[in-house]
Amino acid sequence: MPQRTPIRDDFPDTFYPALARLVVAFGRVEYIVKLTIKSLLDQGFTPAMTKAESLRAFRDQCKQAKRYADEKLPSEQAETYGKLLDCALALAELRNDHVHALWTTEDGQPKRYRLYYDTNKKALGSRNRVVTPEELDRTAAEMQRLADEIHRVRQTWTIPAR
């Protein structure tokens, strides 16, 4: 018989604001990646952002952004940007774990139940654990620092004229 998870809402007062900060911070990472695609395409806002949005999945946006960077930027700049995108992808996985989870509490602490499809094992996996509001805040701060760093690096790019 499957185990049933009791659903409780007795989260600490700091839980919802911390989760919201994480969502907002990752939205900024996602948006700055789309802006970098716009810069690399050297098109107007609407056509370039349409191209970025058409890629749909963040993973695909990062993959395409790396391709554009390799084509358009000096190798050192492309390499630096590629490393930032790798960080963004790792943070995206954390974001997904938090956003696409069943949240409840255990002994008054927020607990996340996160199921996912493990593509390596071709099976269902889970990442279930207590996640404190402080941990959510640290992750949100890391996401914000990354968005700021991508923005800073983007300002230094040398993109040759077409």
SULURNOR-V297634 format. One record per pair of residues at least 24 apart in sequence whose ideal C-beta (glycine too) atoms are under 10 Angstrom apart, sorted by the first residue. I is the first residue (numbers start at 1). J is the second residue. D is the distance in Angstrom with one decimal. If there is no record, write none. Layout:
I/J/D
I/J/D
This chain:
5/102/6.7
5/104/6.1
5/106/9.5
5/111/8.6
5/113/6.0
5/128/8.9
6/104/6.5
6/105/9.0
6/106/8.8
7/102/7.8
7/103/8.8
7/104/5.2
7/105/9.1
8/103/9.4
8/104/5.0
8/105/4.5
8/106/8.0
8/107/9.9
8/108/8.8
8/110/9.8
8/111/8.9
9/103/9.0
9/104/8.0
9/105/7.4
10/104/9.2
10/105/5.2
10/107/9.7
10/108/6.0
10/109/9.6
10/110/9.7
11/103/7.7
11/104/8.9
11/105/5.9
11/108/8.4
11/109/8.8
11/110/5.6
11/111/9.9
11/133/8.4
12/105/8.5
12/108/7.1
12/109/7.7
12/110/7.1
12/132/8.3
12/133/5.9
12/134/9.9
13/133/8.7
14/110/9.6
14/132/8.8
14/133/4.0
14/134/8.0
14/136/8.7
14/137/8.1
15/103/8.3
15/105/8.6
15/109/9.3
15/110/5.2
15/131/9.1
15/132/8.7
15/133/5.0
15/136/7.7
16/103/9.9
16/110/9.7
16/133/8.7
16/136/9.9
17/133/7.7
17/136/9.1
17/137/8.7
17/140/10.0
18/98/9.7
18/110/8.8
18/131/9.2
18/132/8.4
18/133/3.9
18/134/7.6
18/135/8.3
18/136/3.8
18/137/5.0
18/138/9.4
18/139/9.0
18/140/7.1
19/98/6.6
19/99/8.3
19/101/9.9
19/103/8.1
19/110/8.4
19/131/9.1
19/133/7.9
19/136/5.7
19/137/9.6
19/140/8.8
20/136/9.2
20/140/8.9
21/133/9.5
21/136/7.2
21/137/6.4
21/139/9.1
21/140/4.2
21/141/8.4
21/143/9.0
21/144/8.6
22/91/9.6
22/94/8.4
22/95/6.7
22/98/6.0
22/99/8.1
22/133/9.9
22/135/9.6
22/136/5.1
22/137/7.8
22/138/9.6
22/139/5.7
22/140/4.2
22/141/9.4
22/142/9.7
22/143/6.9
22/144/9.8
23/95/7.6
23/98/8.2
23/99/6.6
23/136/9.7
23/140/8.4
23/143/9.6
24/140/7.5
24/143/8.9
24/144/8.7
25/91/8.9
25/95/8.7
25/136/9.9
25/137/9.7
25/139/8.0
25/140/4.2
25/141/7.5
25/142/8.2
25/143/3.7
25/144/4.7
25/145/9.1
25/146/8.6
25/147/7.0
26/58/9.0
26/88/8.9
26/91/6.7
26/92/7.2
26/94/8.6
26/95/4.4
26/96/9.3
26/98/9.1
26/99/8.3
26/139/8.8
26/140/7.9
26/143/5.1
26/144/9.2
26/146/9.3
26/147/8.6
27/95/9.3
27/143/9.0
27/147/9.0
28/140/9.9
28/143/7.2
28/144/6.6
28/146/8.9
28/147/4.2
28/148/8.6
28/150/9.4
28/151/9.0
29/58/8.7
29/84/9.5
29/85/10.0
29/87/9.1
29/88/5.5
29/91/6.6
29/92/7.8
29/95/8.4
29/142/9.8
29/143/5.4
29/144/8.2
29/145/9.9
29/146/5.6
29/147/4.7
29/148/9.8
29/149/10.0
29/150/7.2
30/58/5.9
30/61/7.8
30/62/9.7
30/88/8.2
30/92/8.1
30/95/9.0
30/143/9.7
30/147/8.8
31/147/7.9
31/150/10.0
31/151/10.0
32/84/9.6
32/88/8.9
32/146/8.6
32/147/5.0
32/148/8.6
32/149/9.3
32/150/4.8
32/151/5.5
32/153/9.9
32/154/7.3
33/58/7.4
33/61/5.7
33/62/6.4
33/64/9.8
33/65/6.0
33/81/9.8
33/84/8.9
33/85/7.1
33/88/6.3
33/89/10.0
33/92/9.8
33/146/9.8
33/147/8.9
33/150/6.8
33/154/9.8
34/58/9.6
34/61/6.7
34/65/8.6
35/150/8.6
35/151/8.0
35/154/7.0
36/61/9.4
36/62/9.8
36/65/5.8
36/68/8.3
36/69/7.8
36/81/7.1
36/84/9.1
36/85/8.7
36/150/6.5
36/151/8.8
36/153/8.6
36/154/5.3
36/157/8.5
37/61/6.7
37/62/9.5
37/64/6.8
37/65/5.2
37/68/6.4
37/69/9.4
38/154/9.8
39/65/9.8
39/68/9.0
39/69/9.7
39/72/8.8
39/73/9.8
39/154/6.0
39/155/9.6
39/157/6.6
39/159/6.8
40/64/9.2
40/65/6.9
40/66/9.9
40/67/9.1
40/68/3.8
40/69/6.1
40/70/9.8
40/71/7.9
40/72/5.1
40/73/7.5
40/78/9.7
40/81/9.0
40/154/9.3
40/157/8.1
40/159/6.9
41/65/9.9
41/68/6.7
41/72/8.5
41/159/9.7
42/68/9.7
42/72/7.7
42/159/6.2
42/160/9.4
42/161/8.3
42/162/6.3
57/92/9.5
58/85/10.0
58/88/7.7
58/89/7.6
58/91/10.0
58/92/5.2
58/95/8.9
58/96/9.0
59/88/9.8
59/89/6.5
59/92/7.2
59/93/9.5
61/85/9.0
61/88/9.3
61/92/9.9
62/86/8.2
62/88/6.1
62/89/5.6
62/92/8.1
63/89/9.1
65/150/9.9
68/159/9.8
69/157/8.7
69/159/9.7
72/157/8.3
72/158/9.5
72/159/5.4
72/160/7.2
72/162/9.7
73/157/6.0
73/158/7.3
73/159/6.7
73/160/9.0
74/157/8.7
74/158/6.2
74/159/9.5
74/160/9.0
77/153/7.6
77/154/9.7
77/156/7.2
77/157/5.8
77/158/7.0
77/159/9.2
78/157/9.4
80/149/9.6
80/153/6.0
80/156/8.9
80/157/9.8
81/150/7.7
81/153/6.1
81/154/8.0
81/157/8.1
83/153/9.8
84/146/6.7
84/147/9.8
84/149/6.2
84/150/5.3
84/152/9.9
84/153/6.5
84/154/9.5
85/146/9.8
85/150/8.3
87/142/8.6
87/143/9.5
87/145/9.6
87/146/5.6
87/149/8.5
87/150/9.0
88/143/8.6
88/146/6.2
88/147/8.8
88/150/7.5
90/142/9.7
90/146/9.7
91/139/7.3
91/140/9.8
91/142/6.7
91/143/5.4
91/146/6.4
91/147/9.8
92/143/9.4
93/127/9.4
94/127/9.8
94/131/9.9
94/135/9.8
94/136/9.6
94/139/5.7
94/142/8.7
94/143/8.5
95/139/8.0
95/140/9.5
95/143/7.5
96/127/10.0
97/127/5.6
97/128/10.0
97/129/9.5
97/131/8.6
97/139/9.8
98/131/7.1
98/135/9.5
98/136/6.9
98/139/7.7
98/140/9.8
101/126/9.9
101/127/8.4
101/128/8.6
101/131/8.7
102/128/8.9
103/131/8.6
105/130/8.9
106/130/6.4
109/133/9.5
110/135/9.3
110/136/8.3
112/136/9.9
